[in-house]
């Protein structure tokens, strides 16, 4: 990875600390129970802060955690203690802006769960294997919305040749941009 900024995970939790959408990009938490324990600990540690208007930054178990709360959702980005907090805050803001855009300003747990596929696609557009790809919320939401609109058939209902054709089309389109 060298000098490329990277993140360890992106978490979207509800107001009780339960998972809405999470993605881990490192093996720092090798088991499912370790991941759940980390999420619970971070949630409890940040619960008493007021991260509603702007993102907050905390050190937790040797990690930098940048977080923001909106309605009943808690957004978190975690990285190693050697990463730049401003870059992490930009990643968090990009994730938040994309989610707000895709959910049409209805940022609450129910709407997030109804649009979970879009939120997971947002995470995939922001980070790949821990490496930060995009931080502009509008660009992220635009890519996700375009991909969602192009899918006339749900991916899980496609046969192998349709899935390969769709993947080839998306790859070609992203390569030409």
QUIGIWO-V194523 format. One record per pair of residues at least 24 apart in sequence whose C-alpha atoms are under 7 Angstrom apart, sorted by the first residue. I is the first residue (numbers start at 0). GAP is how many residues later the second one is. D is the distance in whole Angstrom. If there is no record, write none. Layout:
i->I gap->GAP d->D
i->I gap->GAP d->D
This chain:
i->3 gap->127 d->7
i->4 gap->78 d->6
i->4 gap->126 d->6
i->4 gap->127 d->7
i->5 gap->73 d->7
i->5 gap->124 d->5
i->5 gap->125 d->5
i->5 gap->126 d->6
i->6 gap->71 d->6
i->6 gap->72 d->4
i->6 gap->123 d->5
i->6 gap->124 d->7
i->7 gap->70 d->5
i->7 gap->71 d->5
i->7 gap->122 d->6
i->8 gap->68 d->6
i->8 gap->69 d->5
i->9 gap->66 d->6
i->9 gap->67 d->5
i->9 gap->68 d->6
i->10 gap->64 d->6
i->10 gap->65 d->5
i->10 gap->66 d->6
i->11 gap->61 d->7
i->11 gap->62 d->6
i->11 gap->63 d->5
i->11 gap->64 d->6
i->12 gap->60 d->6
i->12 gap->61 d->5
i->12 gap->62 d->7
i->13 gap->58 d->6
i->13 gap->59 d->5
i->13 gap->60 d->6
i->13 gap->95 d->6
i->14 gap->57 d->5
i->14 gap->58 d->6
i->14 gap->59 d->7
i->16 gap->26 d->6
i->19 gap->93 d->7
i->20 gap->99 d->7
i->24 gap->104 d->5
i->24 gap->105 d->5
i->54 gap->34 d->7
i->70 gap->36 d->7
i->70 gap->37 d->6
i->71 gap->36 d->6
i->71 gap->37 d->6
i->72 gap->35 d->6
i->72 gap->36 d->6
i->89 gap->45 d->6
i->90 gap->44 d->5
i->93 gap->41 d->5
i->93 gap->42 d->5
i->93 gap->43 d->4
i->94 gap->27 d->7
i->94 gap->42 d->6
i->96 gap->40 d->5
i->97 gap->24 d->7
i->97 gap->39 d->4
i->97 gap->40 d->6
i->97 gap->42 d->6
i->97 gap->43 d->5
i->100 gap->40 d->6
i->101 gap->39 d->6
i->117 gap->26 d->7
